[in-house]
């Protein structure tokens, strides 16, 4: 028989016959579970949507920057303070020992005379030393006739007033190999700083003019790069001036050379 409630009416609830008061907590629980399930579905959907949005934006900046890039060159003219040249000789003889002895004798004299001119040993560097056989080719066959020994040194001349005297040693000692004479600056950091300053002044002026013409305002520096451009040095080819006869060395003029710096500045604008 149905159970009667306080009102005298029997009710069926949750698959059984209970009073209305007995069913009320279960209804609340079911409602809360439903709300929680809806919340979980919404949360999961939001997370998936956000992840898809991030995937679409991979490689893109969070905020597009407005930028301009300005480049300029700075140049200063400097007087070289170092001369660099290469001297050497090639000797042929019947044996390797004989060729080496002849070569060593002349090259040792060269080094000694260079030091007498005040050139330090650290500024004389051997850059080449070769020994190889010499053959005579006749009737399709080769005959060993001797050996050649060649040696050359690079010389850094810091006192430019001694450059002509150093080159004159090629003729005096009968050297057959003399490389080109070039001039350079031993420490050009001071000149690079001056060139950089000039380049940056040009960049600032270009940025000022561009901002006025474009109607924008520079907000800051986004990136900066620089590199040293090739200087235009003075070169003197000594090879043709010297033979085995000991001709007098010509007057050497170092002239001048340019130290150049190129800068590139990317600026943010608004």
C-alpha positions in Angstrom: 0.0 0.0 0.0 1.2 3.6 -0.7 2.8 5.5 2.1 0.8 8.6 3.1 2.6 11.9 3.6 1.8 14.4 6.3 -0.8 15.8 3.9 -2.3 12.4 3.6 -1.2 12.0 0.0 1.1 9.2 -1.0 3.9 10.0 -3.5 6.2 7.9 -5.6 9.8 9.1 -5.9 13.1 7.7 -7.3 11.6 4.5 -8.4 10.0 3.8 -5.1 7.4 5.2 -2.8 8.8 7.8 -0.5 7.6 11.0 0.9 8.4 14.4 -0.9 10.8 15.3 1.9 12.8 12.1 1.2 13.2 12.9 -2.6 14.3 16.6 -2.2 18.1 16.0 -1.4 18.4 13.7 -4.4 16.9 16.3 -6.7 19.4 18.9 -5.5 22.3 16.5 -6.1 21.1 15.7 -9.6 20.8 19.4 -10.4 24.3 20.2 -9.1 25.8 17.4 -11.1 24.1 18.7 -14.2 25.4 22.2 -13.7 28.9 20.8 -13.1 28.8 18.8 -16.3 27.8 21.8 -18.3 30.6 23.8 -16.8 33.1 21.1 -17.6 31.9 21.0 -21.2 32.2 24.8 -21.6 35.7 24.8 -20.0 37.0 22.0 -22.3 35.6 23.8 -25.3 37.3 27.1 -24.3 40.7 25.4 -23.8 40.4 23.7 -27.2 39.5 27.0 -28.9 42.4 28.8 -27.3 44.9 26.1 -28.3 43.7 26.3 -31.9 44.1 30.0 -31.9 47.6 29.7 -30.6 48.4 27.1 -33.2 47.2 29.5 -36.0 49.4 32.3 -34.6 52.7 30.3 -34.4 55.6 32.4 -35.8 53.6 35.6 -35.6 54.4 38.4 -33.2 51.8 39.1 -30.5 51.7 42.6 -31.7 52.7 43.8 -35.1 55.5 46.4 -34.8 55.8 49.3 -37.2 59.4 49.7 -38.1 61.8 51.4 -40.5 65.5 50.5 -41.2 68.0 53.3 -41.7 71.6 52.7 -43.0 74.6 55.0 -43.3 78.3 55.0 -43.9 80.9 56.8 -41.9 84.5 57.4 -43.2 87.6 58.9 -41.9 91.0 59.3 -43.6 94.1 58.1 -41.8 97.8 57.8 -42.4 99.1 54.3 -42.4 101.8 53.5 -39.8 102.9 50.0 -40.9 104.3 48.7 -44.2 104.1 44.9 -45.0 106.1 43.1 -47.7 107.3 39.6 -48.5 110.8 38.6 -49.6 112.3 35.3 -50.5 114.4 33.4 -52.9 114.7 30.1 -54.8 117.9 28.2 -55.0 118.7 25.2 -57.3 121.6 22.8 -56.6 122.6 19.2 -57.3 121.7 18.0 -53.8 119.1 19.1 -51.2 121.8 19.8 -48.7 123.6 22.2 -51.1 120.4 24.0 -52.0 119.5 24.4 -48.4 122.9 25.7 -47.4 122.8 28.3 -50.2 119.3 29.3 -49.3 120.0 29.5 -45.5 123.1 31.6 -46.1 121.2 34.3 -48.0 118.1 34.3 -45.9 120.1 34.6 -42.7 121.9 37.6 -44.1 118.5 39.1 -45.0 117.1 38.6 -41.5 120.3 40.0 -39.9 120.2 43.1 -42.1 116.5 43.7 -41.3 117.3 43.6 -37.6 120.1 46.1 -38.2 117.5 48.4 -39.6 115.6 48.1 -36.3 113.0 45.6 -37.4 112.2 43.3 -34.5 112.4 39.5 -34.8 108.7 39.3 -34.0 107.9 41.3 -37.1 109.8 38.8 -39.4 107.8 35.7 -40.1 108.6 32.7 -42.3 105.6 32.0 -44.4 107.0 29.5 -47.0 109.7 26.9 -47.1 109.6 24.2 -49.8 112.0 21.6 -51.1 111.2 19.8 -54.3 113.2 17.9 -57.1 114.0 19.3 -60.5 113.7 17.2 -63.6 114.7 17.5 -67.2 112.2 15.9 -69.6 113.6 14.4 -72.8 112.3 11.8 -75.3 109.3 11.1 -73.1 111.4 10.4 -70.0 112.3 12.4 -66.9 115.8 12.8 -65.5 116.5 14.1 -62.1 118.9 17.0 -62.4 118.8 18.5 -58.9 116.7 20.1 -56.2 115.2 23.5 -55.5 114.7 25.1 -52.1 112.5 28.2 -51.8 111.9 30.3 -48.7 110.0 33.5 -48.1 109.4 35.8 -45.1 106.8 38.4 -44.4 108.2 41.6 -42.9 106.3 44.2 -40.9 108.0 47.6 -41.1 106.8 49.9 -38.3 109.2 52.7 -39.0 108.1 53.8 -42.5 111.2 55.8 -43.0 113.1 52.4 -43.2 110.8 50.9 -45.9 112.9 51.9 -48.8 116.1 50.6 -47.1 114.4 47.3 -46.4 113.3 46.9 -50.0 116.8 47.7 -51.2 118.0 44.5 -49.5 116.4 42.5 -52.3 118.8 43.8 -54.9 121.7 43.8 -52.5 121.3 40.1 -51.6 120.1 38.9 -55.0 116.7 37.9 -53.8 114.5 36.8 -56.7 111.1 36.9 -55.0 109.7 40.1 -53.6 106.0 40.5 -52.9 103.9 43.6 -53.1 104.3 46.3 -50.5 101.1 47.3 -48.7 100.4 49.8 -46.0 98.0 49.4 -43.1 97.2 50.8 -39.7 98.4 48.8 -36.7 95.5 49.7 -34.4 92.6 51.3 -36.1 90.0 51.1 -33.3 90.3 54.9 -32.8 89.5 55.5 -36.4 86.7 52.9 -36.4 85.1 54.8 -33.5 85.3 58.0 -35.4 83.8 56.4 -38.5 81.0 54.9 -36.4 80.2 58.2 -34.8 79.9 59.8 -38.3 77.6 57.0 -39.5 75.3 57.3 -36.5 75.0 61.0 -36.9 73.8 60.4 -40.5 71.4 57.7 -39.2 69.9 60.2 -36.7 69.5 62.8 -39.4 67.9 60.4 -41.8 65.5 59.2 -39.1 64.5 62.7 -38.2 63.8 63.6 -41.8 61.9 60.3 -42.4 59.8 60.7 -39.3 58.7 64.2 -40.4 58.0 63.2 -43.9 56.0 60.1 -42.9 54.3 61.7 -40.0 55.4 59.2 -37.4 57.3 59.2 -34.2 60.4 57.1 -33.4 59.7 55.0 -30.3 63.0 53.2 -29.9 65.7 51.0 -31.4 64.6 47.5 -32.4 68.0 46.2 -33.7 71.5 47.4 -34.6 74.3 46.0 -36.8 77.6 47.3 -38.1 80.5 46.1 -40.1 83.8 47.5 -41.2 84.0 48.3 -44.9 87.2 47.6 -46.9 89.7 50.4 -46.6 91.3 51.7 -49.7 95.0 51.3 -49.0 98.0 52.2 -51.1 99.9 49.3 -52.6 103.3 49.3 -54.3 104.3 46.4 -56.4 108.0 45.7 -55.8 108.5 42.6 -57.8 109.2 44.3 -61.1 111.6 46.8 -59.6 114.1 44.4 -58.3 116.2 41.9 -60.1 119.5 40.3 -59.2 121.6 43.4 -59.9 121.0 45.4 -56.7 119.2 48.5 -58.1 118.5 51.3 -55.7 115.1 51.3 -54.0 112.6 53.9 -55.0 111.2 56.4 -52.6 108.2 54.9 -50.7 105.2 57.0 -50.0 102.6 55.6 -47.6 99.9 58.0 -48.7 96.6 57.7 -46.9 93.8 55.2 -46.5 90.1 55.3 -45.6 88.6 53.6 -42.6 84.9 53.0 -43.2 82.1 51.8 -41.0 78.6 50.9 -42.2 75.8 50.8 -39.6 72.2 49.6 -40.0 69.6 50.6 -37.4 66.0 49.4 -37.3 63.7 51.8 -35.4 60.2 51.3 -34.0 57.8 54.0 -35.1 54.3 55.0 -34.1 
